[in-house]
Amino acid sequence: MIVSTFRGGRSQWVKNAAANPDVRYWLGGQPRNARALVLAPGEGVRGARDLTPALRWLAATLVPYTYAGWAFALLYPRDESPR
């Protein structure tokens, strides 16, 4: 799951996910536990080594968009290993 905002690091959910990457979201009316990797302006990619190669590639691909002020969170299942 990818979540994005144009408000970048000013967004409260970005600040919350960066401070505590263990998050919960709802999909199809069901809560899902996940771990968030936040990509925000000036933050680069922290914690990417815990991701699968495909998600590391995706994170690296999204980083240039953070220079325009966008922020992203890559959410991957917390109950399973991301590798």
N, CA, C and O atoms as a GROMACS GRO file, in nm:
protein
  332
    1MET      N    1   0.086  -0.116   0.000
    1MET     CA    2   0.000   0.000   0.000
    1MET      C    3   0.091   0.123   0.000
    1MET      O    4   0.190   0.126   0.072
    2ILE      N    5   0.057   0.221  -0.079
    2ILE     CA    6   0.130   0.347  -0.082
    2ILE      C    7   0.031   0.457  -0.044
    2ILE      O    8  -0.080   0.463  -0.098
    3VAL      N    9   0.072   0.544   0.047
    3VAL     CA   10  -0.008   0.658   0.087
    3VAL      C   11   0.074   0.782   0.055
    3VAL      O   12   0.195   0.783   0.074
    4SER      N   13   0.009   0.887   0.006
    4SER     CA   14   0.081   1.007  -0.036
    4SER      C   15   0.009   1.133   0.006
    4SER      O   16  -0.112   1.132   0.028
    5THR      N   17   0.086   1.243   0.018
    5THR     CA   18   0.030   1.374   0.044
    5THR      C   19   0.114   1.480  -0.027
    5THR      O   20   0.235   1.462  -0.044
    6PHE      N   21   0.051   1.588  -0.066
    6PHE     CA   22   0.122   1.700  -0.126
    6PHE      C   23   0.176   1.793  -0.017
    6PHE      O   24   0.255   1.883  -0.046
    7ARG      N   25   0.133   1.773   0.107
    7ARG     CA   26   0.172   1.861   0.216
    7ARG      C   27   0.308   1.825   0.276
    7ARG      O   28   0.359   1.896   0.362
    8GLY      N   29   0.365   1.716   0.231
    8GLY     CA   30   0.499   1.677   0.274
    8GLY      C   31   0.511   1.658   0.423
    8GLY      O   32   0.421   1.601   0.487
    9GLY      N   33   0.621   1.705   0.481
    9GLY     CA   34   0.650   1.688   0.623
    9GLY      C   35   0.561   1.768   0.715
    9GLY      O   36   0.567   1.749   0.837
   10ARG      N   37   0.477   1.856   0.662
   10ARG     CA   38   0.385   1.932   0.747
   10ARG      C   39   0.263   1.851   0.785
   10ARG      O   40   0.193   1.887   0.879
   11SER      N   41   0.237   1.744   0.716
   11SER     CA   42   0.119   1.661   0.740
   11SER      C   43   0.133   1.587   0.873
   11SER      O   44   0.238   1.528   0.901
   12GLN      N   45   0.028   1.589   0.953
   12GLN     CA   46   0.035   1.525   1.084
   12GLN      C   47   0.050   1.373   1.072
   12GLN      O   48   0.121   1.313   1.153
   13TRP      N   49  -0.014   1.310   0.972
   13TRP     CA   50   0.001   1.164   0.962
   13TRP      C   51   0.143   1.128   0.924
   13TRP      O   52   0.191   1.021   0.962
   14VAL      N   53   0.211   1.214   0.849
   14VAL     CA   54   0.351   1.188   0.815
   14VAL      C   55   0.436   1.193   0.942
   14VAL      O   56   0.520   1.106   0.965
   15LYS      N   57   0.414   1.296   1.022
   15LYS     CA   58   0.487   1.309   1.149
   15LYS      C   59   0.460   1.189   1.240
   15LYS      O   60   0.552   1.135   1.302
   16ASN      N   61   0.334   1.150   1.249
   16ASN     CA   62   0.298   1.036   1.335
   16ASN      C   63   0.363   0.906   1.287
   16ASN      O   64   0.418   0.831   1.367
   17ALA      N   65   0.357   0.880   1.157
   17ALA     CA   66   0.414   0.756   1.103
   17ALA      C   67   0.565   0.756   1.114
   17ALA      O   68   0.625   0.650   1.134
   18ALA      N   69   0.628   0.872   1.101
   18ALA     CA   70   0.774   0.879   1.116
   18ALA      C   71   0.813   0.854   1.261
   18ALA      O   72   0.915   0.790   1.288
   19ALA      N   73   0.733   0.905   1.355
   19ALA     CA   74   0.763   0.888   1.498
   19ALA      C   75   0.735   0.746   1.544
   19ALA      O   76   0.808   0.692   1.628
   20ASN      N   77   0.628   0.685   1.491
   20ASN     CA   78   0.593   0.548   1.528
   20ASN      C   79   0.550   0.475   1.402
   20ASN      O   80   0.434   0.484   1.362
   21PRO      N   81   0.642   0.401   1.340
   21PRO     CA   82   0.611   0.338   1.211
   21PRO      C   83   0.516   0.218   1.219
   21PRO      O   84   0.475   0.166   1.115
   22ASP      N   85   0.481   0.173   1.339
   22ASP     CA   86   0.381   0.066   1.351
   22ASP      C   87   0.244   0.131   1.340
   22ASP      O   88   0.200   0.200   1.432
   23VAL      N   89   0.177   0.109   1.227
   23VAL     CA   90   0.051   0.176   1.197
   23VAL      C   91  -0.060   0.075   1.173
   23VAL      O   92  -0.037  -0.045   1.162
   24ARG      N   93  -0.181   0.127   1.165
   24ARG     CA   94  -0.297   0.046   1.129
   24ARG      C   95  -0.378   0.125   1.028
   24ARG      O   96  -0.398   0.245   1.042
   25TYR      N   97  -0.424   0.054   0.925
   25TYR     CA   98  -0.510   0.117   0.824
   25TYR      C   99  -0.626   0.022   0.799
   25TYR      O  100  -0.623  -0.094   0.840
   26TRP      N  101  -0.727   0.072   0.731
   26TRP     CA  102  -0.844  -0.010   0.702
   26TRP      C  103  -0.854  -0.032   0.552
   26TRP      O  104  -0.836   0.060   0.472
   27LEU      N  105  -0.882  -0.157   0.517
   27LEU     CA  106  -0.899  -0.195   0.377
   27LEU      C  107  -1.016  -0.292   0.370
   27LEU      O  108  -1.016  -0.394   0.437
   28GLY      N  109  -1.114  -0.259   0.289
   28GLY     CA  110  -1.232  -0.344   0.278
   28GLY      C  111  -1.307  -0.358   0.409
   28GLY      O  112  -1.366  -0.462   0.436
   29GLY      N  113  -1.304  -0.254   0.492
   29GLY     CA  114  -1.374  -0.255   0.620
   29GLY      C  115  -1.302  -0.332   0.729
   29GLY      O  116  -1.356  -0.348   0.839
   30GLN      N  117  -1.180  -0.380   0.702
   30GLN     CA  118  -1.104  -0.458   0.799
   30GLN      C  119  -0.976  -0.384   0.838
   30GLN      O  120  -0.906  -0.332   0.751
   31PRO      N  121  -0.945  -0.380   0.967
   31PRO     CA  122  -0.819  -0.316   1.008
   31PRO      C  123  -0.700  -0.405   0.970
   31PRO      O  124  -0.708  -0.528   0.978
   32ARG      N  125  -0.593  -0.343   0.929
   32ARG     CA  126  -0.470  -0.413   0.892
   32ARG      C  127  -0.354  -0.350   0.967
   32ARG      O  128  -0.342  -0.227   0.973
   33ASN      N  129  -0.269  -0.432   1.025
   33ASN     CA  130  -0.149  -0.383   1.090
   33ASN      C  131  -0.038  -0.375   0.987
   33ASN      O  132  -0.024  -0.463   0.903
   34ALA      N  133   0.042  -0.269   0.994
   34ALA     CA  134   0.149  -0.250   0.897
   34ALA      C  135   0.264  -0.175   0.961
   34ALA      O  136   0.254  -0.119   1.070
   35ARG      N  137   0.373  -0.175   0.890
   35ARG     CA  138   0.491  -0.096   0.924
   35ARG      C  139   0.503   0.009   0.814
   35ARG      O  140   0.489  -0.024   0.696
   36ALA      N  141   0.530   0.134   0.851
   36ALA     CA  142   0.538   0.242   0.754
   36ALA      C  143   0.683   0.284   0.732
   36ALA      O  144   0.758   0.305   0.828
   37LEU      N  145   0.721   0.296   0.608
   37LEU     CA  146   0.847   0.359   0.570
   37LEU      C  147   0.809   0.494   0.513
   37LEU      O  148   0.748   0.502   0.407
   38VAL      N  149   0.844   0.601   0.584
   38VAL     CA  150   0.804   0.736   0.544
   38VAL      C  151   0.913   0.797   0.456
   38VAL      O  152   1.031   0.796   0.492
   39LEU      N  153   0.871   0.849   0.343
   39LEU     CA  154   0.958   0.922   0.252
   39LEU      C  155   0.905   1.065   0.249
   39LEU      O  156   0.800   1.090   0.191
   40ALA      N  157   0.977   1.157   0.310
   40ALA     CA  158   0.931   1.295   0.320
   40ALA      C  159   1.043   1.388   0.275
   40ALA      O  160   1.159   1.348   0.268
   41PRO      N  161   1.009   1.513   0.243
   41PRO     CA  162   1.110   1.608   0.198
   41PRO      C  163   1.228   1.614   0.295
   41PRO      O  164   1.209   1.634   0.415
   42GLY      N  165   1.348   1.598   0.242
   42GLY     CA  166   1.469   1.607   0.323
   42GLY      C  167   1.499   1.485   0.408
   42GLY      O  168   1.599   1.484   0.480
   43GLU      N  169   1.417   1.382   0.401
   43GLU     CA  170   1.436   1.264   0.485
   43GLU      C  171   1.514   1.152   0.418
   43GLU      O  172   1.576   1.070   0.487
   44GLY      N  173   1.514   1.146   0.285
   44GLY     CA  174   1.580   1.036   0.217
   44GLY      C  175   1.505   0.906   0.242
   44GLY      O  176   1.384   0.907   0.264
   45VAL      N  177   1.577   0.795   0.237
   45VAL     CA  178   1.516   0.664   0.259
   45VAL      C  179   1.582   0.601   0.381
   45VAL      O  180   1.697   0.556   0.374
   46ARG      N  181   1.510   0.597   0.492
   46ARG     CA  182   1.560   0.533   0.614
   46ARG      C  183   1.485   0.404   0.636
   46ARG      O  184   1.363   0.399   0.622
   47GLY      N  185   1.557   0.299   0.670
   47GLY     CA  186   1.494   0.171   0.697
   47GLY      C  187   1.464   0.089   0.573
   47GLY      O  188   1.395  -0.013   0.582
   48ALA      N  189   1.514   0.130   0.459
   48ALA     CA  190   1.482   0.060   0.334
   48ALA      C  191   1.546  -0.079   0.329
   48ALA      O  192   1.498  -0.165   0.256
   49ARG      N  193   1.653  -0.101   0.404
   49ARG     CA  194   1.718  -0.233   0.397
   49ARG      C  195   1.627  -0.343   0.451
   49ARG      O  196   1.652  -0.460   0.424
   50ASP      N  197   1.522  -0.308   0.526
   50ASP     CA  198   1.428  -0.406   0.577
   50ASP      C  199   1.324  -0.447   0.472
   50ASP      O  200   1.244  -0.537   0.496
   51LEU      N  201   1.326  -0.380   0.358
   51LEU     CA  202   1.225  -0.404   0.254
   51LEU      C  203   1.272  -0.508   0.154
   51LEU      O  204   1.391  -0.538   0.143
   52THR      N  205   1.177  -0.562   0.081
   52THR     CA  206   1.209  -0.651  -0.030
   52THR      C  207   1.280  -0.569  -0.138
   52THR      O  208   1.268  -0.446  -0.139
   53PRO      N  209   1.351  -0.633  -0.228
   53PRO     CA  210   1.416  -0.558  -0.337
   53PRO      C  211   1.318  -0.473  -0.418
   53PRO      O  212   1.351  -0.361  -0.457
   54ALA      N  213   1.199  -0.524  -0.443
   54ALA     CA  214   1.100  -0.448  -0.520
   54ALA      C  215   1.056  -0.322  -0.445
   54ALA      O  216   1.041  -0.216  -0.506
   55LEU      N  217   1.036  -0.333  -0.315
   55LEU     CA  218   0.996  -0.215  -0.238
   55LEU      C  219   1.112  -0.117  -0.222
   55LEU      O  220   1.089   0.004  -0.217
   56ARG      N  221   1.235  -0.167  -0.213
   56ARG     CA  222   1.351  -0.076  -0.210
   56ARG      C  223   1.358   0.003  -0.340
   56ARG      O  224   1.385   0.123  -0.338
   57TRP      N  225   1.334  -0.065  -0.452
   57TRP     CA  226   1.333   0.004  -0.581
   57TRP      C  227   1.224   0.110  -0.584
   57TRP      O  228   1.247   0.223  -0.628
   58LEU      N  229   1.104   0.074  -0.536
   58LEU     CA  230   0.993   0.170  -0.534
   58LEU      C  231   1.026   0.290  -0.448
   58LEU      O  232   1.001   0.404  -0.487
   59ALA      N  233   1.084   0.267  -0.330
   59ALA     CA  234   1.121   0.377  -0.241
   59ALA      C  235   1.221   0.469  -0.310
   59ALA      O  236   1.206   0.591  -0.306
   60ALA      N  237   1.323   0.412  -0.373
   60ALA     CA  238   1.423   0.493  -0.442
   60ALA      C  239   1.361   0.571  -0.558
   60ALA      O  240   1.402   0.683  -0.586
   61THR      N  241   1.262   0.512  -0.624
   61THR     CA  242   1.194   0.579  -0.735
   61THR      C  243   1.110   0.697  -0.687
   61THR      O  244   1.098   0.797  -0.757
   62LEU      N  245   1.053   0.687  -0.566
   62LEU     CA  246   0.967   0.793  -0.514
   62LEU      C  247   1.044   0.910  -0.452
   62LEU      O  248   0.992   1.021  -0.444
   63VAL      N  249   1.167   0.886  -0.408
   63VAL     CA  250   1.244   0.991  -0.340
   63VAL      C  251   1.252   1.121  -0.421
   63VAL      O  252   1.232   1.227  -0.361
   64PRO      N  253   1.278   1.121  -0.552
   64PRO     CA  254   1.284   1.249  -0.624
   64PRO      C  255   1.156   1.332  -0.612
   64PRO      O  256   1.162   1.455  -0.617
   65TYR      N  257   1.042   1.269  -0.595
   65TYR     CA  258   0.916   1.343  -0.581
   65TYR      C  259   0.908   1.416  -0.448
   65TYR      O  260   0.831   1.511  -0.433
   66THR      N  261   0.986   1.371  -0.350
   66THR     CA  262   0.984   1.441  -0.221
   66THR      C  263   1.048   1.579  -0.232
   66THR      O  264   1.019   1.668  -0.152
   67TYR      N  265   1.135   1.598  -0.332
   67TYR     CA  266   1.196   1.729  -0.353
   67TYR      C  267   1.092   1.833  -0.396
   67TYR      O  268   1.112   1.953  -0.378
   68ALA      N  269   0.982   1.786  -0.450
   68ALA     CA  270   0.872   1.875  -0.490
   68ALA      C  271   0.774   1.898  -0.375
   68ALA      O  272   0.674   1.966  -0.392
   69GLY      N  273   0.805   1.839  -0.258
   69GLY     CA  274   0.720   1.862  -0.141
   69GLY      C  275   0.624   1.749  -0.110
   69GLY      O  276   0.547   1.758  -0.014
   70TRP      N  277   0.625   1.644  -0.188
   70TRP     CA  278   0.536   1.531  -0.162
   70TRP      C  279   0.594   1.444  -0.052
   70TRP      O  280   0.716   1.444  -0.029
   71ALA      N  281   0.508   1.373   0.017
   71ALA     CA  282   0.552   1.273   0.115
   71ALA      C  283   0.478   1.143   0.084
   71ALA      O  284   0.364   1.145   0.037
   72PHE      N  285   0.543   1.032   0.111
   72PHE     CA  286   0.486   0.900   0.086
   72PHE      C  287   0.510   0.812   0.208
   72PHE      O  288   0.605   0.832   0.283
   73ALA      N  289   0.423   0.717   0.226
   73ALA     CA  290   0.447   0.611   0.323
   73ALA      C  291   0.423   0.479   0.251
   73ALA      O  292   0.316   0.457   0.195
   74LEU      N  293   0.523   0.393   0.254
   74LEU     CA  294   0.507   0.257   0.203
   74LEU      C  295   0.465   0.173   0.322
   74LEU      O  296   0.538   0.164   0.421
   75LEU      N  297   0.350   0.111   0.313
   75LEU     CA  298   0.300   0.027   0.422
   75LEU      C  299   0.314  -0.118   0.384
   75LEU      O  300   0.266  -0.161   0.279
   76TYR      N  301   0.380  -0.194   0.469
   76TYR     CA  302   0.393  -0.338   0.445
   76TYR      C  303   0.349  -0.412   0.569
   76TYR      O  304   0.362  -0.358   0.680
   77PRO      N  305   0.296  -0.533   0.555
   77PRO     CA  306   0.238  -0.606   0.668
   77PRO      C  307   0.333  -0.617   0.786
   77PRO      O  308   0.449  -0.655   0.770
   78ARG      N  309   0.283  -0.583   0.902
   78ARG     CA  310   0.364  -0.590   1.024
   78ARG      C  311   0.370  -0.732   1.077
   78ARG      O  312   0.466  -0.772   1.142
   79ASP      N  313   0.266  -0.810   1.049
   79ASP     CA  314   0.257  -0.946   1.102
   79ASP      C  315   0.347  -1.043   1.028
   79ASP      O  316   0.366  -1.156   1.072
   80GLU      N  317   0.402  -1.000   0.914
   80GLU     CA  318   0.487  -1.085   0.834
   80GLU      C  319   0.621  -1.015   0.815
   80GLU      O  320   0.631  -0.893   0.827
   81SER      N  321   0.721  -1.092   0.787
   81SER     CA  322   0.851  -1.036   0.756
   81SER      C  323   0.843  -0.965   0.621
   81SER      O  324   0.786  -1.021   0.527
   82PRO      N  325   0.898  -0.844   0.606
   82PRO     CA  326   0.893  -0.775   0.479
   82PRO      C  327   0.985  -0.834   0.375
   82PRO      O  328   0.979  -0.793   0.259
   83ARG      N  329   1.070  -0.929   0.410
   83ARG     CA  330   1.163  -0.990   0.314
   83ARG      C  331   1.101  -1.105   0.244
   83ARG      O  332   1.165  -1.168   0.160
   0.00000   0.00000   0.00000
